Amino acid sequence: MIAIIDCEIGNLRSVQKAFEAIGKEARITDSIQTIEGAQAVVLPGVGAFKDAIDSIRQKGLDKAIMNIIDSGIPFLGICIGLQLYATESDEGGKQTGLDIIKGRVVRLPDIVKVPEMGWNRLNVRKDCPIFKDIPETAYFYFAHSFYIVPEETDVIAATTDYGLEYVSAVWKDNIYGVQFHPEKSGKWGLKMLENFAGLAESRD
């Protein structure tokens, strides 16, 4: 079972339906016991960084997330879920993140249209398992105003060009994160989620 962390921001059901579309059981939950007992865990999100991190901390899910990561269970952050990995964020004033990936979340510059909404491609920087068998020509759906700037470049799995080149995916050990929405990205988004689910199954 794949646990989808409920931190009271949007798009949870869309992620669940995407996993169901590829035949995987996924459960939306804020139960620490259920999350820690899952084969893989997803932290999705559409909304504000502060609302998400406040909800996570109020429910004690920050400790559960660290336990999951320490145990080696595959963990995927989507959109704000990726941004929450950072040490801090500039959104809504300075906010403190989970500090899973050292770095900062910053706003897209005014030289581009903000938010970025629509289809864009990835410049894959490393042989990341969640991008297995996905062609370089694949497009994914983005909807965001902020992005992560990691301190260490070795965690960068992919970048995207949008008037600037920004980090759109990270990978560190069992931790994966994408700025785009695989659940809204058609065939290749579902393939990415299938690859992620396969990581959990390979541990059984």
Secondary structure, 3 states (H helix, E strand, C coil): CEEEECCCCECHHHHHHHHHHCCCCEEEECCHHHHHCCCEEEECCECCHHHHHHHHHHCCHHHHHHHHHHHCCCEEEECHHHHCCEEEECCCCCEECCCCEEEEEEECCCCCCCCEEEEEECEECCCCHHHCCCCCCCEEEEEECEEEEECCHHHEEEEEECCCEEEEEEEECCEEEECCEHHHCHHHHHHHHHHHHHHHHCCC
